[in-house]
């Protein structure tokens, strides 16, 4: 057993060691705090407004990398806290993390009297207010402290969220933009805040960001952000205007190229439209070098591959105008061919011809461009204008043979056209063999019939896309052709197709009924029966459609279209529960 005196001395030694360890531990913990520690964002509040649906996957990275306020330091040097003060701050943080924000605020109030306006203390107070959802005091605290310290990075996340919860979208937008201006790496974080602010009224964040763009003309990242807001709001022209003003020849890559790449990565239709518009604008900007402009035109045309016909036609016109100032021979032949083909098929033959003519010698060496130029003449008419070029070209370039045969047919040179069609149809590997065979049947049905010239005119009008003229010709032929003529069914089916294309289903049933009733044994009768059923489907008359399809199968069980008609019958019987 230890003597009493020795035990007393041991107890005194342990107390002395404990007293020495406590200040040393405090100093060590104080040393663990960096001189300027990062302002944490807090883990209590998510970055969205309650009651709204914001898909974070729909918020793409607009700038260099995914950034948050984690790691952003105050703008000014911050004096370090004393060891005891650092322990007090850590104690307040522990209280908040333990779910006791009120006690944490009491501790921080004492600390703030000792070190007023200290960024670390203010940041911790902001987190405590946020945890208590005291948005108004939080906004007032940070507005005051950010102004006093002239620090746009102080508790930015809490500051923005407080205004969002208070329904003050403009103040939230301004706070996010202030942070973005002070810390350019925060572009993605700021854009997410602006996108949230745009949910009630898209104009609010746009106006705030536009003011920042005007005040900071060298900050191209702000201009890109404003362009993205306009793009998502469905205003591509405004987005392009912003980018044009901010873009410069020294920008590498061009601002509009960066904008287009990000927009195309989202998959949103409005972003894709804005991306194509931006690239088309860059293609026509003479401040930039030819390779940049041509690359932009290529990418714009490539992005437009899935657009509708009207959009592709408008883009082809815009690109033709944008690159018109290029020197002769500098226009890429492959791009010129694609644009000229689109311009021709959409009814802008003059622009297509000008585009090919500008290529000069390059066009003369390319059979594809020569054929496109000839097809442009064929479209403008009369068809005889294109016969010479297509005849010469078809003799040395086989893909032009079908175009030459079509030109002969349109020009009413039926014997020559028939011979050309037969040669093409004889080779089943030829892509146009099926179309050539159909034309062969047509011309062999009754050579020399007076209706053939009208049918050729009708075919030419349809080929060149003049639907109104084609409909007038077809209607005239339908009225003038005797029912027992060899080409009565052909003319009736052409008229029915044109009326169906115009969505005039009731009118389409008239020529179809003539074929069904008066020409039941014609080779086109199975198709007429099928088209009749499809017209009734469009008219929301399923019983009549089913009767037409069943009649088609009863009369023509081995027709080439019987499998498709049978699928219609089975589906309608299930829907009608027959």
Number of C-alpha atoms within 10 A of each C-alpha: 4 7 7 8 8 9 12 11 10 11 11 10 12 11 11 11 11 11 11 11 12 11 13 12 12 16 16 12 15 20 13 10 14 9 13 15 14 14 21 19 19 20 10 12 15 9 18 18 18 10 6 10 10 16 8 10 8 11 14 15 19 21 20 10 11 13 16 16 22 12 12 20 17 19 14 12 10 14 12 17 18 13 18 14 18 22 16 19 22 17 15 26 21 14 18 22 16 10 13 16 22 16 14 25 21 13 18 23 16 12 18 18 9 11 16 12 16 17 23 25 21 21 20 23 28 29 25 28 23 23 20 16 14 14 21 14 14 22 22 12 16 23 15 12 19 19 11 10 15 12 18 23 24 27 28 27 27 23 25 27 26 27 21 23 17 15 14 14 25 21 21 28 27 21 24 28 26 18 24 22 20 13 16 15 20 22 27 22 23 28 26 21 24 29 18 23 27 19 16 11 12 18 16 19 28 24 15 19 24 17 12 19 22 12 10 13 12 12 15 19 19 24 26 25 26 25 28 29 25 23 24 20 16 16 17 24 17 16 27 27 13 22 25 17 11 21 22 17 13 9 12 10 12 19 22 28 21 17 24 24 16 18 25 18 12 16 11 13 15 18 26 25 24 27 30 28 21 27 31 29 23 28 28 23 18 14 12 17 11 18 11 15 22 24 15 25 27 18 18 26 21 11 17 19 11 9 15 9 14 10 14 19 20 14 23 28 18 18 24 24 15 20 21 15 12 15 11 13 14 15 21 12 18 13 15 21 22 15 23 28 22 21 25 24 18 18 17 19 22 14 19 26 20 14 24 22 17 18 19 12 11 18 22 13 10 14 16 18 23 20 23 23 27 24 27 26 21 25 24 17 15 13 21 15 18 24 21 11 16 26 17 13 20 18 11 11 13 11 17 20 22 24 20 26 27 26 27 24 27 26 22 19 16 21 15 12 23 24 13 20 28 17 14 24 22 12 12 11 10 14 13 17 19 16 13 24 19 12 19 19 13 17 19 12 11 14 12 12 12 11 17 18 17 17 23 20 20 24 19 23 19 17 16 19 16 15 17 13 14 23 21 14 19 24 19 14 20 21 12 11 17 11 16 10 12 16 22 23 27 18 24 26 23 23 27 29 19 21 20 19 12 14 14 16 20 14 16 24 19 14 23 26 16 17 24 21 10 15 17 16 13 17 12 16 23 27 20 27 27 23 23 26 27 23 26 20 17 15 15 11 13 19 15 17 25 23 15 24 26 20 16 25 20 11 14 16 16 11 15 11 15 19 13 11 25 16 12 18 20 12 12 18 14 9 10 10 7 7
